[in-house]
Amino acid sequence: MPDRIFMPLCALVALAMIAFSMVWPQGYGERSPGPFGSTPIQQTPEMKALIEKEKTAARRSEQRRAQEAAAAAAASGDPSQ
């Protein structure tokens, strides 16, 4: 490809990437700046409550599994736990 076409094409791609970087979300769940974007679903109160509920359930489940494993180890007489 001739340089007369390639170099302006590279400049156009670079400008497009810079423009997208100014309006694209800046991380997981972050909102784009300015008049662009909307509130991400992860930041709505309903979704935050659901995420916290899932975290709590996972924590309880992990604790229950650990207790069951400890009880099973104690019942079998395994001293490693």
Secondary structure as GFF3:
##gff-version 3
##sequence-region A 1 81
A	DSSP	alpha_helix	3	23	.	.	.	ID=ss1
A	DSSP	three_ten_helix	41	43	.	.	.	ID=ss2
A	DSSP	alpha_helix	45	76	.	.	.	ID=ss3
###
